[in-house]
Every structure is written in C-alpha cells, then in structure tokens.
C-alpha cells in the first residue's frame, strides 16, 4: 500500500508540474513577443500538450506552421513539420505522417539541417516498420543514422538504435536486436535520460516475451512502467500498461491482466491512439478466450480487427484474424474458423505481393457505398411515413404492400442463403479434392524418385563398380604394347570412373541421405557444398530448425530450394546467392536472393519458361505462398512462407 500511495504522489506531483509548465508558457505567450520567440514558445507548448491534450496541441502546431510560413522562419517551420509528423505517429495515421515528413525533408535539405533530416527519416522508418515493409524501414533508418552521426547530441542516435533493434526483433534476428538495444542503453545511461531508458527496458521486455522468458519479460516491463509513471508520460505509459496486461495474460494472471489492460485503454482513448486501442481489444479478446467467455472474446477481436483495418495496422490485423479463427475452432465452429484462416492467408499474400492500399481503398468504397445506401433507405422510409401520415386512406394498402415486400425479401434472403451455403460446400469439396490430387502427385513423384535412386544405386551403380573393378584387373594382367591402344584403355577407365561418380551424384540429388538422416537444413547445406564456389558464392543461414519438420514438408521445401538454385545457375548469371531458412513457432519462411541479371516478374508467362510455375505449385500444396520479385539488372528475390499448423 505504501508503494502504491508513493506512486500516486509521484504521478500527482508530475501532473502538477506539467500544469505549471503549461500555465507558464501560456502566460508568456500572452505577452508582447517578437515572431521568433512566439514560434519557439508555441512549439514548446504544443509538445507538452501532445501527452495531455493532443487535439489542442495539434491545433497549436497548425497555427505555428502558419505563422512560421508567413514570417519566413524556415528553420522553425521545419521543426514544426516534424512535430506534426510525430503527433500523427502517436495517432498511427501513416498517410499524414509521410506527408509532413516529406515537407520536412524537402525544407531541411535546402537548410542542411541534419538533425531534422534524421528525425524525419527516423519517423518514416517507424511508419514503414508498422506496415511490415522491413526493407523500406531499414533504408530509412540507415539514412537517419547517417545524418545523426554528424551531430554532437547522442540522444537521437540512441533512440534510432532502439528503433533499429526493434526492426531486427521483428525480422527474428534476436542477437542483432539485443546488440542495438545494449548500445542504446549505454548511451542513455551515460546521459541519464530516464525516458529513453524506459523505452529500452520496454523493448527488452517484448524481446524476452517473444522468446517465452515471461518472468524476465515482466520484470523489464515493471522497470519501464516505474520510470514512466514517475515521468507522467501518458503516451508511453499507455504502452507499458498494455504490455503488462499482455504478459500477465500469458502468465495466466487474468485479473491483473484486465487491470493493466483497462488502464491502457483509458489512456489510448484519451490520446486518440487507434493502434493502441486495437491492441487493448486484442488483449481483452485473449483474456475472455482464456477464461472461456468465447462470445465476448470474438466481439473484442472483431473490434480490434475493425480498428486495425481502418488504420492499416498489419500486425494487429494478423493477430485479430488468428485469434478469431482459434476462438471459433475452440467453439467447434470449424467452418467460420476456416473462413477467418483464409482471410489471414490472403492478408499475408497481400503483405508480400500487392500491399494494402488497393484493398483498403476498396474497403472504404464499399463502406461508403453501404452507408449511402442506408442513408437513402432511411430517407425513403421517412418519406413513406410522412406520406402515410398525410394520406390516411392508403394505410391499409401500404401495410399490405409492405407485408408482401417483406415476405418477398425474406424469401429471397433465405434462397440466397441456401444458394451460398451450397456453393460454399461445393467449393470446400473442390478444394479438398484438389488437395488430395496435389498430395497424390507429389507423393507419387517422391516415390518414383526413391525408386529410380534405388535402382541407379543398387543396379546401374553396382554394375559400373563391377565394370571398373574388372577393367582395372584386366589392365593389370594384360600388357598393351601399342601406345594408341594403351591411351584408349586409360581413357576408357577414366570414363567408367566418371560414370560411377555421375550415378552417385544423380542418386544423391534424387533422394539425398542428409535429408533422410539429418533434416532440411543439413540437406540444403550438403547440396550447396557440392556447387563450385569459385563461380557462384552461396551462403546458407538456418534458424529454428533444431526439430525435424514433417517428411512431406521437408521434401517439398528441399525440391523447391534445389529448383531455385538450379534456375540461378542456369539462367541468372549471378556471382552471389543468399539462402535463409527460418522456423518461427508454426511457420517456416525461406528467402533466396541472387545478384544476377533478373527478369520482369510482372510478366507471368516468363515464370513457366524458367521453371518457377513448378515451385508455386509445390508450395501451394503446402498451403503456403510464394512471392517472386525481380527486375532486369536487379537480381531476383524468392520469398516463401509455409504455415505448419494447416492440415
């Protein structure tokens, strides 16, 4: 109780100090000031308002932009642009953020303002990271780092290192993430910046939580929350409460989880942070699901999905779709669970292939159209009521007509529902038969490969070995005096020896021992080691493949990687090839990237010409996705995702 009382006193004192700061700045602004002083004070006040009264802060920033533009204070104008972008980041409004960072970058470039250039590119990186566009995020962060290296203040560099660490964390590179977090923490402790230290503790809590070290994760979140409660930073404190709520759910402390989640939700609503609100709904859905309240769980997840879709928050959209599907599965409603799972697969395809812009535009159009339809229907209904009030003698006719119309509508509704149900059943059966056919074809291929490999090894291979042995014995006991025939005998012996090696190589490629004995990672490395590294330098990196995968999955992925490597050797003219195999929880991802001549990946007919159609067919059999990205002169990237939980 003493600790809680002490924390309340700290929060109250911080709030009181913040109010004094606001009052002081407002009083100074009421006085007679030159334009420069007025703009500087307005920016300071707007920054304070961001954590308490975000609407008022945004209004003040717009006014400051107008004054700075009018008085040609370009150095202060660029700072105002960046502050507005930061405010839009708090509200997770990506389009507006990018709009104002562009203005800031254009102006800061002419002014050679490296600090604000770094801030703007850093904000762009945050926005792209939120949208899971990791390549664009990394590019923006590295650009920001270049500008921050040229300024004396170490704080921005430390903050950027936190962001880069989080980027690596999202990409699954735990070691790199920890490296950047430790570097940032060292900087923040040297300058005693408590706000920044709290952010690193928060990220370390997330990192340990993702690696299932829950108690350690909770400890870091508690340290972060203590600092933020003392600083009274509502925006950051909301995320600390959200994280504490989430980690307590994983620890099955559901009452404690609800308490922190409710605290986070109140702050996010105050700050109008839709991304944070969506995350709170996701946490609420998980708590209700874990405690058996499935109906409330689905309601909370749907609220999260709606908000996340609105703001294009890919992470919360994925989390909501996975959670809704799992909840319906626990309820025994497998059809609905399957439908949401398909939506999840479509979303992942969109992330890797087309981006979300087109889908969101279509969704907004559909929503506006439905809204217009509802408004028209409402107006028509109001008009009908007014006419009925004026023309009482037509009441009976109107009621009969309405009843008939309702009957017809219900009839059409039930018929349409029945038709959709039958179509869904038919589609499910078609998909099932396609899966069976695909599985049969691939199983037959693998059996035939094993049979041919066995025949080659036990039949042709043994015969060649016997021929080699007999021929060697014959040459030892027969003296060939004619030089021409002696050379012919030596060439024949070399050809037999080469044939033996070729048979062994073909046998190994058709069914490699490393795949049967040690698994996918070892088989791929064994295959790569046999390729001439002088012509094509190949690196293979594997993560999380300590446990064996399903035999079919390993065989298909091995064939796909083998096909991709052969395509690079035959067609790409590359000198370098990078292969990454990563298993995370219930999914496997493979990326194969070369620096070859590339091709136009938008022309689908070229896929068949270089064997890529076969790759897509095999991965589709595993319910996975393939994204092929290439352009002339820019190499080729093949990104493969395979879920391990789908049957």
N, C-alpha and C positions, 0 to 999 in steps of 0.2 A: 504493500500500500504506500509506503514511504517513497519508493521509487516512482510509482505512478504519479503521486502528488508532486514530486520534484519535477517530473517530465512536464506535467500540466503547467507548473510555474514557469518553466523554461519556454514552453510554447507561448504562454500568455505574455511573457516578457518580450519575446521576439516579435510577436504581433504588435505589441505596444510600440516597440522601437520602429517597426515598419510604418506604423501610422504617423509617428512623429516625423519620419523622413518624408512621407507624402505631404503632410501639412507644411513642413518647412519649404519643400520645393514649390508647392502651390503658392505660398506667401511670397516667395522670391519672384515667381512669375508675374505676380500682380504688380510688382514694382516697375519702375522705369528702367528698361534694359535695351542694350543695342541688339541688333539682329543675331549676331554670333552667340552672345550669352543666352538669348531666348531659345535658340535652336538647341544648344547644348543642354540647357536645363530641361527642355521638353523631352529630349531623348532619354535623359536620366529618369525622369518621372514615368515615362512610358514603359521603361524597363522594369521599374518597381511594380507598376500596375499589371504587368504580364502574369505575375503569380497570384494576384488577388482579384483584380477587376479587368479581365482580358479584353472585354468589349471597349471599356473606356481607354485602355492602353492602345488598342488598335486605332480608335478614333483620333487620339492624340498624335500617333505616328503619321497618319494620313495628313493631319494639319501641319505637322512639322515638315513633311515632304513638300507640301505646297509652299510653305514659307522659304525653305531652303532653295527650291527651284526659282522662286520669284526673286530672291536676293542673290542668286548665283553662288551660293555656298556649296560648291561641288564636293569638297572633302566631307562635309557633314551630310550631304544628300546621299552619298554612297553608304555611309554608316546607317542612315535611316532605312535605305533599301534592304540592307542586311538584317536589321532588326525586324522589319515587317516579315521577311522570309522566315526568320526564327520563330515569330509568332504563328505563322502558318504551319511550321513544323510541329509546334505544340498541339495544333488542332488536326494534324495529319491530313492537310489539304495539299496534296502534292503539286497539282497544276499551278496553283497560285504561288507556291514556294518557288518553283522553277522559273516562273515569270519574273519574280523580283530578284532572284539570284542572277538572272541574265542581265537585268538592268544594272545590278551592282557590278558584275564582271565587266560589262562594256565601259562603265564610267571609271571603275578602279584601274582598268588597263591604261586608259589615257592619263590618269593621275599617277601611275606607277605605285599604287597603294597596295603593297604586298600583303599587309595584314588583312585587309578586307577581301582581297583576292583569295587568300587562304580560307577565310571564313565562308565565302560564297561557295567555293568548290567543295569544302567540307559538308556544307548543307546539301548540296547536290548529291554527294556520296551517300548521305543519310537517307535521302529520298529514294535513290536507286536501290539501296540495300533493303529498304522497307518493301519495295516492289520485287525483291528477289532477282534483280538484274545485277548479279555479282560482278560481271566484267566491267560494266559501266561504273559501278560503285568503286571498284578498285582503281580504275583510271582517274576518277575524280579525287579520291583520297591521296593518290600519289602526286597529283598536280598540286593539291593543297600543301602536302608535305614539302614540296619544292619551294613554295612561297614562304612557309613558316621557317625554313632553315635560314632564311636571310634576315629574320627579325630577332631582336635580343630577348623578348619576352618568352620564357619557356612554357608558359601555361597553355597557349594554343597548341603547341606541339604535343604536349602531354595529352590534351583532350583528343587530338587526332589519333594518337597511338591507341587510345581506348577504342575509338571507332574502328580502326584497322584490326585490332584484336577481336572485336565483335564480328567483323566481316569474316575473319578466319574461323571464328567459332561457328558461324552459320554455314560455312563451307565444310565443317567437320574436321578441320585441322587444329586439334586441341593444343599441340605443342607450340605452334606459331601463335595461337591466341594467348596462351599463358606468357609467352615471351614478350609480347607487346603490352599486356596488362602489367607485368612486373616492371617494364621500362617506364610506363606511365606513372605507376605508384611511386617509383623512386623520385621522379620529377616533382610530383605533388607533395611528397613528404619533405623534400628539400625546401620548397617554398611555403609549406604549411597551409595548403589550400584544402580545407575540410570538405567543401562541396565536391571537389574533384575526387578526393579520396573516397568519399561515399559512393560515387559513381563506379569506381573501380571495384570496391567491395561488392556492389550490386551485381556487376558483370561476372565477378568470380563466383558469386552465389548461383547465377544462372549456369555458368560453366560446370560447376560441381553437381548441380541438379540434373543437368543433361547427362552426366556420367554416373548417375544413380548414387552419388555420395550425399544423401539427403541431409544428414545431421550437419555435415560440414557446410552444405549449401545454406541451411537455416541459420547457422552461426554468422556467415558473411552477410546475409540479409538483415539480421538483427543489428550488426555493427553499422551497416549502411543506414538503417532506419533511425538509430540513435542520433547519428550526426544530422540527418535531415530534419528530424523533429526539433533538434536544437536550433537549426538554421531557419526553420519555418518556411521551407521551400515547398509550396503546395504541389507544384508540378512534379518534382522529383519524388516527394513524399508519397504521392498517389501511386507511383510505380513500385515503391518499396512495400507499401501495404498490399498491392496486387501480388507481388512476388511472395510475400509472407503468407498470403492467403493460399496461393497455389502450392507452395511447398508443404504447408500443413495439411492440405488435401492428400498429397502423396504420402505424408506420414500418418494419414488416417485420423488426424485431429480435426474432425469436421466442424465442431463448434468454434474452435479457434480460427479455422479457415473461413467460416462465414463472417466472423467478427472483422477480420482484416479485409475481406473482400467488400463488405459493406462500407468500410471506411474509404477504401479506394474508389468505389463507385460514387460516393458523395463528392469526393474531390474532383473526379473526372467530369462529372455533370457540371460542377461549378466552373471548371476550366473549359467546358465545351469540347472536350477531347474525345472524339468518336472512336478513335482507335482504342483508347483505354477503356471506354465504356464497353466496347465489343469484347475485350479481353475479360472484363469482370463478368459479363454474361456467360462467357465460356467457362470460367471458374465456377459460377453458380450452377451451370448445367452439369458439370462434373461432380459437384457436391451432391446434387439431387440424384444423379445416377448412382453414385456410390452408396447412398442411403436408401435406394430402392424406390425413389419418387420419380418414375420414368416419365410420366406426363409432364411434370414441372421441368424435368431435365430437357425434354425436347423443346418446350416453349422457350427456355433460356437459350439453348443452342440456336434456335431459329432467329431470335432477336440478335444474337451475335452475328449470324450469317448475313442478315439483312443489313446491319450497320457496316460490316466488313466489306460487303459487295459495293455499298454506296461509296465508300472511300478508297476502294481498290486495294484493301489490305489483304494481300495474298496469304500471309501466314495465318491470320485469324479465319479466313475463308477455308483454308485447308483443315485447320483444327476443328472448325464447326462441322464441316462435312464428314470428317472421320468420326467425330463424336456422335453425330446424329445417326449415322449408319450403325455404329456399335450399339447405341441405345435401342434402336428398333430390332437389332439382332437379339439383344437380351430380352426384349418383349415378345420374341417369337414371330415378329412381322418381317419375315425374310425378304419378301417382295419389295417392301419400302426400303429396307436396308440395302438391297441390291441396287435400287434406283439411285440412292444417295451415293453409293460407292461409284457408280458410273459417272455421276456428276463430278466426283473427286478426280477420277481419271481424266475427264475432259479438261478440268481445271489445270492439272499438271501438264497435259498436252499443250494447253494454251500458254502456260508459263514458258515452256521450252521452244514453242514454234511461232505463235502468231502475236503474243502479247494480249493484254486485256482490253485495249482501247476500243476495238470493234465490238466486243461483247457488251461492254459497259454502255456504249452508245446505243446498241440495240435494246438493251435492258431499259435504259432511260426512255427511249422512244416508245417502247411497249407500255411502260408505266404511265407516261404522259397520255398515250392514246386511251388506255383504260380509264385514266382519270377524266379525260374529256368525255368519254362515253358515259361514265357515271354521272357527270355534271349535266349532260344532255338528257339522260334518263330522268334525273331529278327534276330538271326544268319541265320536261314533258309531264311528269306526274303532278307537279304543282299546277301546270296549265289545265290538266284534266280535272283536278279538284276544283279550280276556280270555275271552270265551265259547268261542272256538276252543281255547284252552288247557285249559279245563275239560272241554269235550266233544270229545275227540279223534276219536270215531267219526263226527262230522259234517264232518270236514275235507274229504273228497272232495266232498261235496255243496256245501259252502261255496265251494270253489275253482271248481267248475263254474258255480255261480250267479254268482260274481264275474266269471268269464271272460265269461259270457253278458251280464251287465250292462255290462261294459266294451265288448263288441262293439256292443251297442245304443247306448251313449253315443257311441262313435266314429262309428257310422252316423248318429246324429242330428247330431253335430258337423259331419261332412262335408256332410250335406244342408243344414244351416243355413248353413254357409259358402258353399255353392254358391248358395243362395237369396239371401243377402245380396249376393253378387257380382253376380248377375243384376239385383237391384234397383238396385245402385249404377250398373251400366252403363245401365239404363233411365233412372234419374234424371239421369245425365250427359247422355244424349241429349235428354231433355226440356228440360234447362237450355240445351243447345246450340240446340235448335230455338226456344226462347223468345227467346234472344239474337238469333238470325237474324231472327225475326219483328219484335222490337223495333227492331233496326237498320234493317230494311226500311221500317217505318212512319215512323221519324224521318227516314231518308234521303228517303223519298217526300214527307214534309211540307216538308223543306228545299228539294227540287227544285221543288215546287209554289209555295213562297213566292218562289223566284227567278224562276219563270216568270211568276207574277202580277205581281211587282215590275217585271219587264222589260216586260210588256205594258202596265202602267199608265204606266211612264216613257216607253216608245217609242210607245205607241198613244194612250191617253187623254191623257197629259201633253202630247204633241205637238199633239193636236187642240185642247186647251184653249189652248195657247200661240198656235196659228194663229187661233182664235176671238178671243182677246184682241187680237192684232195687227190683225185685220180690223175688229173692232168699234171699236178705237181710231182706225183710219184713217177709218172711216165717220163717226164722230162729229166728226172734224176737218174733213171736207168737206161735212157736211150741217148746215145751220143749223136748229135746232129752236126755234121761236118760242114754242110753248105751254109754260108753266112746268111743268105736270104731267108732260108727256112728257119734258121735259128732266131732271126729277128721276128719272123712271123709267129713263132711259138711264144716268144716273150710278150708280143702284143696281145696274143690270144689269152695268155694268162692274166694280163692286166685288165682285159675286157671282162673276163669272168669275175675277177676281184671287184671291179667297179659295179658289175651287175649284182653281186651279193650286197654291196653297200646300198645300192639303189632300192633293192627289195626291202631291206631293213628300214630305210628311210620312209618308204611308202607305207609300210606296215605301221610304223610308229605314228605317222600323221593320221592314218585312218582310225587308230584307236591307241593313243599314247598311254604308256604304262603309268606316267606321272599322274594322269587324270584318274586312272583307276585306283592308284595307291595313295596319293598324297593330296588330291583335290585340285580345284580350278587354278588357284594361284601358282602352285608348283608346276602344273602342266603348261600354263602360259609362259612362265619363265624358262622352262625346259625347251619349249618350241622356239622362243626368241633367241636363246643361246646358240641355236643351230644356224642362225642367219648371219651372214658376213657383215660384221660391224664396221668394216672399212668403207663399204658403200652406203650403208644405212645405219646410223646410230640410233638404237632403240633403248628407251628407259621404261621400266615397268615398276609401278608403285601399287602395292596392295595394302588395304586397311580393313580390319574386322573379319578376315577370312580364316580365323583360327578354327572355327567349326565348319564341318562339311555341309554343303548345300544338297538339295535333292539331286539324285543322279541325272534326271532329265534336264533340270536347270543347268547343272554344270556342263553337261554335254552340249546343250544348245548354245550357251554362252561361249564355250570353247570354240565351237564351229564358227560362230559369228566373229569372234576376235581373229580367228585364223583367216576367215574370208576377208576381213578388213585389212589385215596385214598384207595378204597376197595382192589385194587391189592396189595398195600403196606401192608395193614392189613393182607391179606390172605397169601401172598407169600414171602414178603421181610424179615420178622423177624427183622424189624427196631425198633429203640428206639426214633428216631427223624425224623421229616418230616417238611420241609420248603416250603411254597407256596407263590409265588409272582404274583400279578396281576397288570399289568401296562398298562394304556392307554396313548399314546402319539400321538397327532394330529389325524391321520387317521389310527391308528393301535392299536391292543391290543396284548400284549405278556403275556404268562403265563409260569412260571417255577415251577416245582415240583421236589424237590430233597430229597432223603432219604439216610440214612446211613446203609441200610440193606445189605443182602448178595449178591445182584446183580446177574447178569447173562451175558452171552456172547451176546451182542446186535448185533454182526455181523452175527449171525445165525438167519435169518429172520423167519424160521419156528417156533421159540420159541415165536415170537410175538403173533401168533394165540393162543398158548397154555395158555397165561395169559391175554387174552382179549384186547391186545394192537391194534389188527387189527381194532376193532370197533372204537377205538379212532382216528386212522388215517383216517378211512372212514368219520367220522363226521367232522373232521377238513378240509378234502379235500372238503367237501360240502360247507364250508365257504370260499373256495379259499385260505385256509391257509396252513401252513406247520407244520410238527411235527418232531422234532429231538430227538431220544431216544439214550442216551449214558449210557452204563453200562459195567461193567466187574466183574467177580467173586470176591467177597470180598471188592468191592469198591463202593457199593451203586448204585443208578440209578438216572439219571437226565433226565426229560422230558421237553423239551423246545418247546413251541407252539407259533406260530405267526399267527395272523389273520388280514388281511387288511380290514378296514371298508369302503373304497371307492369303492371296487369292487362290481358289482351287481351280 
